[in-house]
Amino acid sequence: MANLPDEEVQERLKAALWYSIGKIVDQESLQRNRNATPQFIGALTDMVWHQIESVATDLESFSQHAGRTTVTTDDVLLLARRNQDLHSVIKDAIDKEKAAKMKANSKGRG
């Protein structure tokens, strides 16, 4: 995908998102004995796409404000600061990942 124009890459990503959301909606619809129209899946995909764009912009802004060119977990935590439940889930995942890396590093030295 590196040689494709940005618009084509964006369209392929949107198509992949639509496919993934469609599969999730289909699974949930079957479990709940409900139906979802293709228009619903399209609208949901559009909403998720815009949310992803917003999150990406915010994360880039946070990293640039900190003088970095790479988004870090600190930026993600800053983004989630207003949703305490989400912040806790992300913080727990980060802490577990750091603990696993420390454990792996200590085994490698021993």
C-alpha positions as CSV (number, residue, x, y, z in Angstrom):
1,M,0.0,0.0,0.0
2,A,3.1,2.3,0.2
3,N,2.9,3.1,-3.5
4,L,-0.8,3.9,-3.7
5,P,-2.1,7.4,-3.6
6,D,-3.4,8.7,-0.3
7,E,-7.0,8.7,-1.5
8,E,-6.8,5.1,-2.6
9,V,-5.3,4.1,0.7
10,Q,-8.0,5.9,2.5
11,E,-10.7,4.2,0.5
12,R,-9.2,0.8,1.1
13,L,-9.1,1.5,4.9
14,K,-12.7,2.7,4.8
15,A,-13.7,-0.5,3.0
16,A,-11.8,-2.7,5.5
17,L,-13.5,-0.8,8.4
18,W,-17.0,-1.2,6.7
19,Y,-16.3,-5.0,6.4
20,S,-15.2,-5.3,10.0
21,I,-18.1,-3.3,11.4
22,G,-20.5,-5.3,9.2
23,K,-19.2,-8.6,10.6
24,I,-19.5,-7.3,14.2
25,V,-23.1,-6.0,13.5
26,D,-24.0,-9.3,11.9
27,Q,-22.8,-11.3,14.9
28,E,-24.6,-9.0,17.4
29,S,-27.8,-9.1,15.2
30,L,-27.8,-12.9,15.2
31,Q,-27.2,-13.1,19.0
32,R,-30.0,-10.6,19.7
33,N,-32.4,-11.8,17.0
34,R,-32.4,-8.4,15.4
35,N,-31.8,-7.1,11.9
36,A,-29.5,-4.3,10.7
37,T,-29.9,-2.6,7.4
38,P,-26.9,-1.8,5.1
39,Q,-27.7,1.9,5.6
40,F,-27.2,1.4,9.4
41,I,-23.9,-0.3,8.8
42,G,-22.8,2.5,6.5
43,A,-23.8,5.2,8.9
44,L,-22.1,3.4,11.8
45,T,-19.0,3.0,9.7
46,D,-19.0,6.7,8.8
47,M,-19.4,7.7,12.4
48,V,-16.5,5.4,13.5
49,W,-14.3,6.7,10.7
50,H,-14.9,10.3,11.8
51,Q,-14.2,9.3,15.4
52,I,-10.9,7.7,14.3
53,E,-9.9,10.8,12.4
54,S,-10.6,12.9,15.5
55,V,-8.7,10.6,17.8
56,A,-5.7,10.6,15.4
57,T,-5.7,14.3,15.2
58,D,-5.8,14.7,19.0
59,L,-3.0,12.1,19.5
60,E,-0.8,13.9,16.9
61,S,-1.4,17.2,18.6
62,F,-0.6,15.9,22.1
63,S,2.7,14.4,20.8
64,Q,3.7,17.5,18.9
65,H,2.9,19.7,22.0
66,A,5.2,17.4,24.0
67,G,7.9,17.9,21.3
68,R,7.8,14.4,20.0
69,T,7.2,13.0,16.6
70,T,5.8,9.7,17.9
71,V,2.6,9.1,19.7
72,T,3.1,7.3,23.1
73,T,0.9,5.7,25.7
74,D,1.0,9.0,27.6
75,D,-0.8,10.6,24.7
76,V,-3.4,7.9,24.7
77,L,-3.9,8.2,28.5
78,L,-4.3,12.0,28.1
79,L,-6.9,11.4,25.4
80,A,-8.9,9.1,27.7
81,R,-8.7,11.4,30.7
82,R,-12.4,12.4,30.6
83,N,-13.6,8.8,30.5
84,Q,-12.5,7.3,33.8
85,D,-13.5,3.8,33.0
86,L,-11.7,3.9,29.6
87,H,-8.7,5.5,31.3
88,S,-8.6,2.7,33.9
89,V,-8.8,-0.1,31.3
90,I,-6.0,1.5,29.2
91,K,-3.8,2.2,32.3
92,D,-4.2,-1.4,33.5
93,A,-3.3,-2.7,30.0
94,I,-0.2,-0.4,29.9
95,D,0.9,-1.5,33.4
96,K,0.5,-5.2,32.5
97,E,2.5,-4.7,29.3
98,K,5.3,-2.9,31.2
99,A,5.4,-5.6,33.9
100,A,5.6,-8.3,31.2
101,K,8.5,-6.5,29.5
102,M,10.3,-6.0,32.8
103,K,9.9,-9.7,33.6
104,A,11.2,-10.7,30.1
105,N,14.2,-8.3,30.4
106,S,15.1,-9.7,33.9
107,K,14.9,-13.3,32.5
108,G,17.2,-12.3,29.7
109,R,19.8,-11.0,32.0
110,G,19.8,-14.0,34.4
